[in-house]
Amino acid sequence: MPTIGWIFLILALALIVGGLMILRDSAHSMKISDEKMKKIRARQKELEAQDKEDDDWK
């Protein structure tokens, strides 16, 4: 393989690994407020109750 091929290959691998590392570092940086978490949990309970009701109906 010519030298330019190796350069492109190494560059592509570096971009992939770098992107994955940035994604990993930013994965836990989103903070959710307590109010939003309460809304999420309430909505989840509503959906579970609805699913249970639908299952009982069938």
Backbone as JSON Lines, residues from 0, in Angstrom:
{"i":0,"aa":"M","n":[0.85,-1.17,0.0],"ca":[0.0,0.0,0.0],"c":[0.9,1.23,0.0]}
{"i":1,"aa":"P","n":[0.58,2.22,-0.82],"ca":[1.41,3.43,-0.85],"c":[1.3,4.21,0.47]}
{"i":2,"aa":"T","n":[2.22,5.09,0.66],"ca":[2.3,5.86,1.91],"c":[1.02,6.67,2.13]}
{"i":3,"aa":"I","n":[0.47,7.25,1.09],"ca":[-0.73,8.08,1.25],"c":[-1.91,7.23,1.75]}
{"i":4,"aa":"G","n":[-1.95,5.96,1.36],"ca":[-2.99,5.06,1.84],"c":[-2.89,4.84,3.33]}
{"i":5,"aa":"W","n":[-1.67,4.63,3.81],"ca":[-1.47,4.45,5.25],"c":[-1.85,5.73,6.02]}
{"i":6,"aa":"I","n":[-1.52,6.88,5.45],"ca":[-1.87,8.15,6.1],"c":[-3.39,8.28,6.22]}
{"i":7,"aa":"F","n":[-4.11,7.98,5.13],"ca":[-5.57,8.06,5.17],"c":[-6.15,7.06,6.17]}
{"i":8,"aa":"L","n":[-5.59,5.87,6.22],"ca":[-6.07,4.86,7.14],"c":[-5.87,5.29,8.59]}
{"i":9,"aa":"I","n":[-4.7,5.79,8.9],"ca":[-4.41,6.24,10.27],"c":[-5.27,7.44,10.63]}
{"i":10,"aa":"L","n":[-5.46,8.35,9.68],"ca":[-6.3,9.52,9.92],"c":[-7.75,9.11,10.18]}
{"i":11,"aa":"A","n":[-8.26,8.17,9.41],"ca":[-9.63,7.71,9.6],"c":[-9.79,7.05,10.97]}
{"i":12,"aa":"L","n":[-8.86,6.21,11.35],"ca":[-8.93,5.56,12.67],"c":[-8.84,6.58,13.8]}
{"i":13,"aa":"A","n":[-7.98,7.6,13.63],"ca":[-7.85,8.63,14.65],"c":[-9.15,9.42,14.8]}
{"i":14,"aa":"L","n":[-9.81,9.72,13.68],"ca":[-11.08,10.44,13.74],"c":[-12.17,9.61,14.43]}
{"i":15,"aa":"I","n":[-12.21,8.33,14.15],"ca":[-13.2,7.45,14.77],"c":[-12.96,7.35,16.28]}
{"i":16,"aa":"V","n":[-11.74,7.09,16.66],"ca":[-11.43,6.96,18.08],"c":[-11.65,8.28,18.81]}
{"i":17,"aa":"G","n":[-11.24,9.38,18.2],"ca":[-11.45,10.7,18.81],"c":[-12.92,11.01,18.99]}
{"i":18,"aa":"G","n":[-13.72,10.71,17.99],"ca":[-15.16,10.93,18.09],"c":[-15.79,10.11,19.19]}
{"i":19,"aa":"L","n":[-15.38,8.86,19.31],"ca":[-15.92,8.0,20.37],"c":[-15.51,8.5,21.76]}
{"i":20,"aa":"M","n":[-14.3,8.99,21.89],"ca":[-13.84,9.51,23.18],"c":[-14.62,10.77,23.56]}
{"i":21,"aa":"I","n":[-14.87,11.65,22.59],"ca":[-15.65,12.86,22.88],"c":[-17.06,12.48,23.27]}
{"i":22,"aa":"L","n":[-17.64,11.52,22.57],"ca":[-18.99,11.06,22.89],"c":[-19.05,10.48,24.29]}
{"i":23,"aa":"R","n":[-18.06,9.7,24.66],"ca":[-18.02,9.1,26.0],"c":[-17.9,10.18,27.08]}
{"i":24,"aa":"D","n":[-17.06,11.19,26.82],"ca":[-16.85,12.24,27.82],"c":[-18.1,13.11,28.01]}
{"i":25,"aa":"S","n":[-18.86,13.3,26.96],"ca":[-20.02,14.18,27.05],"c":[-21.3,13.41,27.39]}
{"i":26,"aa":"A","n":[-21.23,12.12,27.57],"ca":[-22.43,11.31,27.78],"c":[-23.13,11.62,29.1]}
{"i":27,"aa":"H","n":[-22.41,11.96,30.13],"ca":[-23.01,12.17,31.44],"c":[-23.08,13.63,31.84]}
{"i":28,"aa":"S","n":[-22.88,14.53,30.9],"ca":[-22.84,15.95,31.27],"c":[-24.22,16.59,31.3]}
{"i":29,"aa":"M","n":[-25.25,15.87,30.86],"ca":[-26.59,16.44,30.88],"c":[-27.21,16.28,32.27]}
{"i":30,"aa":"K","n":[-27.5,17.38,32.9],"ca":[-28.14,17.35,34.22],"c":[-29.63,17.59,34.04]}
{"i":31,"aa":"I","n":[-30.45,16.76,34.66],"ca":[-31.89,16.9,34.59],"c":[-32.38,17.41,35.94]}
{"i":32,"aa":"S","n":[-33.19,18.47,35.91],"ca":[-33.67,19.05,37.16],"c":[-34.64,18.08,37.85]}
{"i":33,"aa":"D","n":[-34.81,18.31,39.14],"ca":[-35.71,17.45,39.93],"c":[-37.14,17.54,39.41]}
{"i":34,"aa":"E","n":[-37.54,18.74,38.98],"ca":[-38.9,18.93,38.47],"c":[-39.12,18.1,37.2]}
{"i":35,"aa":"K","n":[-38.15,18.1,36.31],"ca":[-38.28,17.31,35.08],"c":[-38.29,15.82,35.4]}
{"i":36,"aa":"M","n":[-37.47,15.4,36.35],"ca":[-37.45,13.98,36.71],"c":[-38.8,13.55,37.29]}
{"i":37,"aa":"K","n":[-39.44,14.43,38.09],"ca":[-40.75,14.11,38.63],"c":[-41.77,13.95,37.5]}
{"i":38,"aa":"K","n":[-41.7,14.84,36.5],"ca":[-42.61,14.74,35.36],"c":[-42.36,13.46,34.56]}
{"i":39,"aa":"I","n":[-41.1,13.11,34.39],"ca":[-40.75,11.9,33.65],"c":[-41.28,10.67,34.38]}
{"i":40,"aa":"R","n":[-41.07,10.62,35.68],"ca":[-41.55,9.46,36.46],"c":[-43.07,9.38,36.46]}
{"i":41,"aa":"A","n":[-43.74,10.53,36.56],"ca":[-45.2,10.53,36.55],"c":[-45.72,10.04,35.2]}
{"i":42,"aa":"R","n":[-45.12,10.51,34.13],"ca":[-45.53,10.07,32.79],"c":[-45.27,8.58,32.61]}
{"i":43,"aa":"Q","n":[-44.15,8.1,33.13],"ca":[-43.83,6.68,33.03],"c":[-44.87,5.84,33.77]}
{"i":44,"aa":"K","n":[-45.28,6.3,34.94],"ca":[-46.31,5.57,35.69],"c":[-47.63,5.56,34.93]}
{"i":45,"aa":"E","n":[-47.97,6.69,34.31],"ca":[-49.2,6.75,33.52],"c":[-49.15,5.75,32.37]}
{"i":46,"aa":"L","n":[-48.03,5.7,31.68],"ca":[-47.91,4.78,30.55],"c":[-47.96,3.32,31.01]}
{"i":47,"aa":"E","n":[-47.32,3.02,32.13],"ca":[-47.35,1.65,32.65],"c":[-48.77,1.25,33.05]}
{"i":48,"aa":"A","n":[-49.5,2.18,33.67],"ca":[-50.88,1.9,34.05],"c":[-51.74,1.69,32.81]}
{"i":49,"aa":"Q","n":[-51.51,2.49,31.79],"ca":[-52.26,2.35,30.54],"c":[-51.95,1.01,29.87]}
{"i":50,"aa":"D","n":[-50.68,0.63,29.87],"ca":[-50.29,-0.66,29.29],"c":[-50.94,-1.81,30.06]}
{"i":51,"aa":"K","n":[-50.93,-1.71,31.38],"ca":[-51.54,-2.75,32.19],"c":[-53.03,-2.84,31.93]}
{"i":52,"aa":"E","n":[-53.67,-1.68,31.79],"ca":[-55.1,-1.65,31.49],"c":[-55.38,-2.27,30.12]}
{"i":53,"aa":"D","n":[-54.54,-1.98,29.16],"ca":[-54.7,-2.56,27.82],"c":[-54.49,-4.07,27.85]}
{"i":54,"aa":"D","n":[-53.52,-4.53,28.64],"ca":[-53.27,-5.97,28.75],"c":[-54.43,-6.68,29.43]}
{"i":55,"aa":"D","n":[-55.0,-6.05,30.46],"ca":[-56.14,-6.65,31.16],"c":[-57.37,-6.7,30.26]}
{"i":56,"aa":"W","n":[-57.51,-5.75,29.39],"ca":[-58.67,-5.67,28.5],"c":[-58.67,-6.79,27.47]}
{"i":57,"aa":"K","n":[-57.48,-7.19,27.05],"ca":[-57.37,-8.21,26.0],"c":[-57.68,-9.56,26.5]}
